[in-house]
Every structure is written in structure tokens, then in C-alpha cells.
Amino acid sequence: MGRLIGGLGTAAIVLGLVLAGIWALIDSFVVESTTAYLLPSLAGFAIVFLFVLALFALGAESDAWLETPYW
């Protein structure tokens, strides 16, 4: 039951961050000038995406943490 609650909490946090990102994207690019923020934002998104993808790949390759008595 604890894993279910933890998973739902994590999903809620990720959803909140995604919604905050979408709100910031709309607020920055629709309201403000698109030329001043577009390239730095796209570069930042690319770096974050690659970092998260690398963390996901590292986590997907590791099954050892499930075998410990802590879990």
C-alpha cells in the first residue's frame, strides 16, 4: 500500500511540475516576446531532457536496489 501511495504522490508531483512548466511556457512565449526567450529556453529544455533520459536509462539498467532487504 505504501508503494501505491508513493507512486501516486510522485505522479501528482510530476503532473504539477508539468502543468507549471506549461503555464510558464505560455506565460513567457504568448505574453512576452518570443525572440528573446526562445533559443535559451529550447537549449534548457534539451539539456534537462537529456539529463532525465540519462537518469532513466541508469535506473532502468539497475535491478539491484530491489533485491536489498530495505525494500
C-alpha positions as CSV (number, residue, x, y, z in Angstrom):
1,M,0.0,0.0,0.0
2,G,2.9,2.3,0.8
3,R,4.3,1.9,-2.7
4,L,0.9,2.7,-4.2
5,I,0.6,5.9,-2.2
6,G,4.3,6.8,-3.0
7,G,3.7,6.2,-6.7
8,L,0.5,8.3,-6.7
9,G,2.3,11.1,-4.9
10,T,5.2,11.0,-7.3
11,A,2.8,11.1,-10.3
12,A,1.0,14.1,-8.7
13,I,4.2,15.9,-8.2
14,V,5.3,15.2,-11.8
15,L,1.9,16.3,-13.1
16,G,2.2,19.5,-11.1
17,L,5.6,20.3,-12.4
18,V,4.5,19.6,-16.0
19,L,1.5,21.9,-15.5
20,A,3.7,24.6,-14.0
21,G,6.1,24.3,-17.0
22,I,3.2,24.6,-19.5
23,W,2.0,27.6,-17.6
24,A,5.4,29.2,-17.7
25,L,5.8,28.4,-21.4
26,I,2.5,30.0,-22.2
27,D,3.2,33.0,-20.0
28,S,6.7,33.5,-21.4
29,F,6.0,32.9,-25.1
30,V,2.5,34.1,-25.6
31,V,2.6,37.2,-23.4
32,E,6.3,38.2,-23.7
33,S,8.5,38.4,-26.8
34,T,9.2,35.0,-28.4
35,T,12.5,36.0,-29.9
36,A,14.2,36.9,-26.6
37,Y,13.5,33.7,-24.8
38,L,13.0,31.0,-27.4
39,L,16.6,29.8,-28.1
40,P,17.7,29.8,-24.4
41,S,14.6,28.0,-23.4
42,L,14.9,25.4,-26.1
43,A,18.5,24.8,-25.1
44,G,17.5,24.5,-21.4
45,F,14.7,22.0,-22.3
46,A,17.1,19.9,-24.4
47,I,19.7,19.8,-21.5
48,V,17.0,18.8,-19.0
49,F,15.5,16.2,-21.3
50,L,18.9,14.6,-21.9
51,F,19.7,14.6,-18.2
52,V,16.4,13.0,-17.3
53,L,16.7,10.5,-20.1
54,A,20.2,9.6,-18.8
55,L,18.9,9.1,-15.3
56,F,16.1,7.0,-16.6
57,A,18.5,4.8,-18.5
58,L,20.7,4.3,-15.5
59,G,17.7,3.4,-13.3
60,A,16.3,1.0,-15.9
61,E,19.5,-0.9,-16.1
62,S,19.8,-1.4,-12.3
63,D,17.7,-4.1,-10.6
64,A,20.0,-4.4,-7.6
65,W,18.1,-1.9,-5.5
66,L,15.0,-4.1,-5.5
67,E,17.0,-7.0,-4.0
68,T,18.1,-5.3,-0.9
69,P,16.4,-6.0,2.4
70,Y,15.5,-2.3,2.8
71,W,12.8,-2.6,0.2
